[in-house]
Amino acid sequence: MLKNFDAKLLLKIYIFFPLIVGSVLGVLQLQPPRADESSAHFNRMMYNLERMAFERVVGTQRLEDVREMLVQEIYDIGLTPTIQTVSVTRDDAIDARMRLGLARSRSIHQRFLNLPDEFLLHNIFVRLENPNAERTIMFVTHYDSFPGSPGAGDAMAPVTAILEAMRSQAGNQYLKNNIYFLLTDGEEFGAIGALAFIHEHPELRDNIDMIINMEAQGNRGGIIVFETSSHAYSLLNLYQRAVSRPIGFSIGLAVYNSLNTYTDFSFFREYGWSGINMAIIEGSEHYHRSTDNFENLNRNSAYHYLTITLGLADYVANNSLLGMDIHEEAVFFPFLPNNMILLTYRWAYILCIFSIALATAFLFYEAKYKRLNIYSTLCVLALIMFSIFSAIFFHAGSYLFWIPLLTTTIPKFLKKWLVAYYITKIISRISTIILWIPLIYVPFVLGFSRISNYLFIIFLVIYFALYGIERYEIKQES
């Protein structure tokens, strides 16, 4: 069967070509688009970002200076902001942080919160409305910074991107849907600004169909959707259609929960508001540091914030959203640059069952003609077992197993067509690596090097085990 092929050459192709191509594509799919420096929106965003990216801690004059600049910019755009002013105490901030699970005792928070006994918060709220609007979405981010940090990424980049979204739709008299913008105060001290907004506007929970919360835990990389409210399929479908480079993981929430951190979205989610949460995560060594400044902020990442806000604002302004009624949980993940796969749980279950059934049918078919070998059988059985286990206990990440199972099984039905057989096997390897590389890469860029190393070792063991199986099969066939 292989007399026209060099078996050793095939083995080298199976090892190195999929590994290199899959790894490169796996990393590239998490990167932002290249910044268009000729864009007027981008240049204005950069101008505002540079003049506002300095330390601006709750209750300080510097935060008040930034707030005045933001309010004036909004007036210059032609819109009228509403300022929500709330008096809070140090104990309110401590209680909020404890409620978010950041420590086990009040004394731990007390040592870190260098706040006055009582201080004022000022949320900035802007509405773009049409009396005949179908739906309402709201962009959310915060304009305060962590003590000692200029907060260019966290979160002045999203703030200035949102200003450009306001500018792009300020003159639109034919909005299909309402667009709200909320710039919160006090996020760095327990998300108390977001909590104050929720308490003052309980009526908006059922009126706002989607929150887009924008954050940062670094200063470079693509903006990744890592958290959603429950039953968020329709929200993610809107995001996928509106954004030119969507990136997100349904397994992101598991990673996020391990970080012992929070965002404004934490309270919105707790109170039952619908939405999605996104952030840049590369460059986490600059997070809450003096190096999170304008000079170090990656321009492509800033541009990604801009394209997301402009894309969503434009789509929502000009398209009907009456179809946002699929209230199902979602499985989603990036697959190749500019592409995000989105499935309802139902379809993910169906495809998982189909993959298991196809693999099982193949095993029975091979057993019938006594063509099974122990190595490939064990590989397929292992993938079946992990697919079943993940579908039951961790459905958000089950695609990591049933897709490799499916792509591993399909080539086995094509052995009569040699070229198709080997091409599909190579594609199978590449697709598996594309799926798994982000799972290793994300913990690495977040600073979880030990976890990343463990996952990398597991990946190499699995990959070269498959290589061993491939080598055995080629020897058998030759």
N, C-alpha and C positions, 0 to 999 in steps of 0.2 A: 504493500500500500504506500510505503514511503520511499520507494526506490528512486524516485525523481527528486528527493529532498535530502539534504544533509541534516541528520538528526541533531548533531551538535549545534549547527547554526540555528535550527528551530528552537532549541533550548535557550540559547543566548537571546534570541528575539523575545521568547516568552518571559525571560527574567527582566531584561534591561529596558526594552522598549515600553512595555506597559508601566513599569515602575517610574521611569523618567517622565513619560507623557502624563500619566495619571497624577503624579506628585505636582508637576508644574500647573496643570489645569486645576487641581484641587486647591492650591494656594491662590491662583489667579482669580478664582471665582469669589474669593472673599475680599478682593481689592476694589477700591473706588474707581470711578471713571476718571479719565484725564481731564484736568481743569481746562475750561475754555476761557483763557485770559482776555479774550476780546469781548466777552459778555458784559453788557452794561450792568446787569443785576449782580454779577460776580464782583465787578470792580467796586460797586457801591457797598456790597457786603464786606469786602476786604477793608474799605475805608472806615466803615463804622466799627468793624471788629478791632482794627488797630487802635482807634481812639477810645474804645470802651474796655479793652482787655487789660484791666489792672485790678489789683486786689480790692474787693468790694464786699465787705463782711456786713452781716445784719447789724443794723443800728448805727452804722458809721456814716460820716459825712461823705466818704467816697462812694458808698452805695447810693446815697441821695443824689450825688452828682450824676451818676450813671442813669438813675431813674429819670432825672430831669432831661438828660439827653435823649433817652428813649421816648419819653412823652412828647418832646418837641419834634422828634423825627416822625412820630405817628401823626401829629398835627400837620406837619409839612406834607405828608403823604395825602392828606385830605380827610383823615378819619378822626373820630373823637373817642379817646380812651376813657374808660371808667376806672377810677382808682379806688380799690377796696382797702380801706385802712382799718386795721385791727390791732387792738392793744393786747399784748400777750406778756406773760411772765416767764422768768427763767424756769420755774417749775413746769409750766406748760410745755416748754421745749424739751425738758428732761423726760416728762411723761410721754411725749410723742415719740422720742427716741426709744424709750423702753417698750412702748407699744409695738414698735417696729422690730423688736427683738434684738437690739444691738448690745444689750448687757443684761445682767441679772440683778443689779442693784442700782439704786439712785446714786449712791456715792461714786460709782465708777463714772457715770455721766457727769456728775458735779465737777470732777477734776478736769474734764475736758471742755466744759462749756464756760468760756470766759465772757459771759453775757451780763448786762445790767439786770437788776431785779425785775424791771418792767421796761418794755420797749415796744415800738410800733412796727407793724408789717404793712407793706404796701404792694398789693397785687395789681397788675395792669391788665385790664380786660377790654378787648375790642370785639365788636360784633359787625359782621357784614351780613345783612338780612334782606330777604325778599318776602313779602306777605304770602306769596304763592309757592314758597319753597317746599320741596318734598321731604328733605332730610336736613340734618345738621351735623357737621363735624367740628371738632375743636383741636387746634394745635396747642400743645402745652410744653413749656420748658421753664427753667428758672434763670434769673438774672443776678442772683447773689453768687459769691464765690467762697471757697474754703479759706480759712485764715492762712495768710502767707502765700496764697496762690493767685496769680492773675486770672486764672480760669478762662483761658482762651478757648480751650476745647470744652471745658466743664464750667458753664455751658453758654459762653458768649457766641460761639459759632452757630449753634441752633437759634439763639435769639436773633442774630443779624440775618440769618436765612429766613426766619419768620417775618422779619420786617420787609424783606423783598417779596414774600408771598402776599403780604398786605398791599404792597405797592402795585403788584401785578393785577390785583382784583378790585382795587379801590374804586375805579370808575366803571365797573361792570354793573349795569342796571338790569341785567337779565339773568341774574343768578338762578340756576336750577335748584340750588341747595344753599342753606345758610352756612357761613364759615365764621367760626369764632377763634379768637387767639387769646391765650392766657399766659402771661409772664409772671411767674410766682416769685415771691420773696421768702427767704427762710428755708429753702430746701436743704441747705447744708446743715441745718440744726433741727433735724427731725421732720422735714417736709411740712412744717407748721403752716406755711402759706397755702399749700394745697389743701390741707385739712380745714383751714379757715374758710376757703372758698367753698368746699363741699358743705360745710355747716351753714353758710349763708345762702347757698343756692341749691337746696334739696330738690326744687322743682325741675332743675336742669338735668337731673339724672335720667329721666325718662324722655326728655326732649332732645338730648344730644345722643346721636346714634353711634358716634365713634370718636374716641380720643386718640390723637397721635402724640405720644410723649417722646420727646427727643432729649437724649442724655449723652454723656461721655464718660468713659473710664480709661481714657488714654488721649493721644493726640494724632493718631494716624490709623489708616486702614479703612475698610468699608463700613458703612453704617449697617448694623445687623439687628434685625428684629429677633429679640430673645425672650420676650414675654408677651402674652396676650391675656385678655379676659377669657372666660369660658365661652364655648360655642362661638368661636371667632372665625369660622370659615368665610362668611360673607365679608368680614372686615379685611381679611387677608386677600381675598379675591379682588376687592377694590384696590388694595395696595399693589397687588401684582399687575393689575391692568394700568394703573396710573403712573407707575414708576418705571423708568427706563432700565435701572439696574437694581432690582430687588434682591436682597440677601436676608435670609432668615433660617432659623432652625426651630423645629418643634421640641427638640431636646434641650434648647437653650435654657428653659426655666430650671431644669435640674442643675445645670452648671451655675446659673445665677443664684439659686438658693444656697449653694455651697459657699458663696462669697461673703455671707453675713453683711449685706449692704442693703440699700433701699434707694428708691427714687420717688418723685411725686406720684408716679403711677401706683405705688404700693397702696396708698390710701384710696385712690380712685377705684382700684380693683377690689379692695376690701369692702367698699361701700356699694359695690354692684354696678359701677359704671363700665360701659363697654369700650374696649380700645386695644391698642398695641403699644409696645414699649420698645425703643430702639436706641442703640448707642454705638460709638466707635470703641474698640477695646484694645487695639494695638497701641504700644507706647504707654503701657500701664505704669511704667516706672516714673512717668511725669504726672500721674494722677495725684491731685491734691498737693502738688509741689510747686516751688517757685519757677520751675522750668516749663510749666504749662502756660507758655506765653505765646504771643503773636508770632515771634520769629520761629519757634519750634513747631507750630501747628502745620501739619501737612496740608498743602493747598488742594490736593486732590480730595482729601477727606472733607475739607470745608466746602468744596464744590459739590460733593455728594449730598451733604445736607441741603444745599441750595436746590439741586435738581429734584430731590425728594419733595421738599416743600412746594416748589413751583409746580411740579408735576401733579401732586395731589390737589393743590388749590385749583389748578386749571381744570383738571378732570371733574372735580366735584362741582365747580362753577358751571360747567357746560354740558354735563351728562346727567341723565335720570338715574337715581339710585333706588328706585322703587323695588329693584330686584334683590335688595339686601335683606333677604328674609330666610336664608338657609342657616338656621340656628343649630349648627352641628360643630363638634370638635374637629380640629384639623391636624393633619400631618403635613409638614412642609420642610423643605430643605433645598439648598442650592445645588444645581447640577449644571456645570459649565458656566462661564461668565455670562452675565446678563439674563440668567434664567433661574427661576425658582419653581420647583415642582410643588403643587398644592393639591392635596386630596382630602376628602372628607374621611372621617374614621370608617364610615361604611365601605367606601371604595378601597381604602387601605386594607381592611379586613378581607374583602373579596379578592384582591390581588394577592394577599398573603396566602389565602386558602388555595387559590389557583396555582401559585408557585409550589406549594407543598404537594398538591394533587399531581401536578405535572412531574415533579421529581419522584414521587412515589410510583407513578405509572411507569416512568423510565426504569426504575429499579426492578419492578415486576417484569417488564419487557425483557430486560437484560438477563434476569434470572431464568426466564422461560427458555431462552436460547443458550443458557450457561455461559454467558459472556461477562459476568460480574468479576471485578477484581477487588480485593479487600481494601485497597487504599482509596480508590475513588468512591467505593460504597460508604466507607467510614466518613469521608469528607461530606458527601451528600446527606448522610444521616445526621451529622453534627449540625449542618446548616438547617435541616428540618427541625431538629430539636430546639436550636436557638430561635428560630422563627416562631415556633409555637410558644416558647417561654416568653419572648418579648411581646408577642401579640396579646398574651394574657396579662402580663405584669407591667409592661412598659411600652404601650402601643405607640407613643409618640416617637420612639426610636426603633420600632420594629423594621422599618425600611432598611436599616443597616444590615439585616440578615436575609429578609425575603427577596430583596432585589438581587444580591449576589447569588442566592439560591436559584432564582429564575434565570439569570444570565449564565450561570454555570450549567444549568440543565439544557437549555435550548441548543447549544452547539452539539450536544451528544446525539440529538436527533438528525444531525446533518452530516454524519460520518461518510455517507455515500457520495457527498459532494465535497471533495477534499478542500478546495479553495475556500468555499463558504464555511466549512468546518473550522479551519484555522483562523480565518478572519474574525469569525464570531467569538472564538476563544480569546483572541487578543482584545477585542472590544469588551468582552466580559471582564478581563483583568483590569483594563483601564477604568471601566465604570465603577468597579469595586473600590479601587484606590481613590477615585474622585470622591466617593461617598465617605471613605474613612479618613482621608488626610485631614479634613477640617476638625474631626473629633480629636486628633492629636495636636493640631495647630492651635486651636482655641485655648486649651489649658496652658500651652506653652507661652503664648503672648500675654496671658493673664498672670503669669508668674508661677503657675503650678507646675514647675519643672519636673517634680517627682512623678506626679500623675501623668504628665506628658511622656516621660521616659518609660513608665510602665506600659502605657498604651502603645508606644512605639515598639517596644520589645514584643508585646503580644501581636502587633501587626506583622512584624518581621517573622515571628514564629509561624503564624498562619500563612503568610505569603510564601515562605520557603517550604512549608509543608505541602502547599499546593504545587510548588515547583517540583518537589520530590515525586508527587503523584504523577505529574506531567511527564517527568523523565521516565518513570516506570512504564507508563502507558505507551510512550513512543518506542521504548525498547521492546515492549511486547508486540507492538504493531509492525516493527521492522524485523 
